[in-house]
Amino acid sequence: MHILFSRATLAPHTFPHPLPMKIIHLERGFSYSDAQRLTLARKLSRLATYCKRLNREDSVVRIESEMQPTEKNRDQILISITVELPGKNLRAESRKRDPIEAVDRCMEKLEPQLKKYKELKTRRGRMMAARHKRAE
């Protein structure tokens, strides 16, 4: 269990998730309910199915949630998710009326980025192994 801090209240939040990755959560202008926190944790745990490196403790997922007054009510909540992996930072951002909808859209944007990262890393690993065999 990780302790996370909200920038608005500076109160610690417990954020239950089964993964060893570190999750940093910042809220500005509003706060999530307990049910929304659990839903958010479940959605973030899906990211580990695309890339096993997220199961490491040196991987960080940063979620920034901000409510800004705008002319259109449908885009008041800005959610940005940053996935910090060894050697690469992946980022997605979305504006929606509901924070869970915005997180869903960010997940849709992050999935292809994670798949591409995984392919790059596994292909590179295979090529390096083939080079070592040729050198012997």
C-alpha positions as CSV (number, residue, x, y, z in Angstrom):
1,M,0.0,0.0,0.0
2,H,1.4,3.4,-1.0
3,I,0.7,6.7,0.7
4,L,-0.1,9.4,-1.7
5,F,-0.5,13.1,-1.2
6,S,-3.1,15.5,-2.5
7,R,-1.7,18.9,-3.3
8,A,-5.0,20.6,-2.5
9,T,-5.3,19.3,1.1
10,L,-1.8,17.8,1.7
11,A,-3.5,14.9,3.4
12,P,-2.2,11.4,2.9
13,H,-4.4,9.1,0.8
14,T,-4.2,5.4,0.7
15,F,-4.4,4.1,-2.8
16,P,-4.9,0.3,-2.8
17,H,-3.5,-1.5,-5.8
18,P,-1.9,-5.0,-6.2
19,L,1.2,-3.9,-8.1
20,P,4.6,-2.9,-6.8
21,M,4.7,0.2,-9.1
22,K,4.8,3.5,-7.4
23,I,1.7,5.7,-8.0
24,I,1.8,9.4,-7.4
25,H,-1.6,11.1,-7.3
26,L,-2.1,14.9,-7.3
27,E,-5.5,16.5,-7.1
28,R,-6.2,20.2,-7.7
29,G,-9.6,21.7,-7.3
30,F,-11.6,18.6,-6.4
31,S,-11.1,15.2,-4.8
32,Y,-12.1,11.6,-5.7
33,S,-14.6,9.6,-3.7
34,D,-13.5,6.3,-2.2
35,A,-15.4,4.4,-4.9
36,Q,-13.7,6.4,-7.6
37,R,-10.3,5.7,-6.1
38,L,-11.0,2.0,-6.2
39,T,-12.1,2.2,-9.8
40,L,-9.0,4.2,-10.7
41,A,-6.8,1.6,-9.1
42,R,-8.4,-1.2,-11.1
43,K,-8.0,0.8,-14.3
44,L,-4.3,1.5,-13.6
45,S,-3.6,-2.2,-12.8
46,R,-4.6,-2.9,-16.4
47,L,-1.5,-1.1,-17.7
48,A,0.7,-3.8,-16.3
49,T,-0.8,-6.3,-18.7
50,Y,0.7,-4.4,-21.6
51,C,4.2,-4.0,-20.2
52,K,5.8,-6.2,-17.5
53,R,8.3,-3.5,-16.6
54,L,5.5,-1.7,-14.8
55,N,5.6,-4.5,-12.2
56,R,9.1,-3.3,-11.1
57,E,9.4,-0.9,-8.2
58,D,11.4,1.6,-10.2
59,S,8.4,2.3,-12.4
60,V,6.3,5.3,-11.5
61,V,2.8,6.3,-12.6
62,R,1.9,9.9,-12.0
63,I,-1.8,11.0,-12.2
64,E,-2.6,14.7,-12.1
65,S,-6.2,15.6,-11.8
66,E,-7.2,19.3,-12.0
67,M,-10.6,21.1,-12.2
68,Q,-10.5,24.4,-14.1
69,P,-13.4,26.7,-14.8
70,T,-13.9,26.7,-18.5
71,E,-16.6,28.1,-20.9
72,K,-17.6,24.6,-21.8
73,N,-18.7,22.5,-18.8
74,R,-17.9,19.3,-20.7
75,D,-14.1,19.8,-20.3
76,Q,-13.7,21.2,-16.8
77,I,-11.6,18.2,-15.5
78,L,-8.1,17.7,-16.9
79,I,-6.5,14.3,-16.2
80,S,-2.9,13.7,-17.2
81,I,-1.2,10.3,-16.7
82,T,2.6,10.0,-17.0
83,V,4.2,6.5,-16.9
84,E,7.9,6.7,-16.1
85,L,9.7,3.6,-17.3
86,P,13.4,2.9,-17.4
87,G,14.6,5.0,-20.4
88,K,11.2,6.4,-21.4
89,N,8.4,8.6,-20.2
90,L,4.9,8.0,-21.7
91,R,2.2,10.6,-21.3
92,A,-1.5,11.0,-22.0
93,E,-3.9,13.8,-21.3
94,S,-7.7,14.2,-21.5
95,R,-10.4,16.7,-20.7
96,K,-13.9,15.4,-19.8
97,R,-16.8,16.2,-17.6
98,D,-16.4,13.0,-15.5
99,P,-12.9,12.1,-14.2
100,I,-13.4,8.4,-14.8
101,E,-14.2,9.0,-18.4
102,A,-11.1,11.1,-18.7
103,V,-9.0,8.3,-17.2
104,D,-10.6,5.9,-19.7
105,R,-9.5,8.1,-22.6
106,C,-6.0,8.4,-21.2
107,M,-5.8,4.6,-20.9
108,E,-6.9,4.4,-24.6
109,K,-4.0,6.7,-25.5
110,L,-1.4,4.9,-23.3
111,E,-2.1,1.4,-24.5
112,P,-0.5,1.8,-28.0
113,Q,2.4,3.7,-26.5
114,L,3.1,0.8,-24.0
115,K,2.8,-1.8,-26.7
116,K,5.3,0.1,-28.9
117,Y,7.7,0.4,-25.9
118,K,7.4,-3.3,-25.2
119,E,8.1,-4.2,-28.8
120,L,11.1,-1.9,-28.9
121,K,12.6,-3.3,-25.7
122,T,12.0,-7.0,-26.6
123,R,13.3,-6.6,-30.1
124,R,16.4,-4.9,-28.8
125,G,16.9,-7.7,-26.3
126,R,16.7,-10.3,-29.0
127,M,19.2,-8.5,-31.2
128,M,21.7,-8.1,-28.4
129,A,21.5,-11.8,-27.6
130,A,22.0,-12.7,-31.3
131,R,25.1,-10.5,-31.4
132,H,26.6,-12.2,-28.4
133,K,26.1,-15.6,-30.0
134,R,27.8,-14.5,-33.2
135,A,30.7,-13.1,-31.3
136,E,31.4,-16.4,-29.6
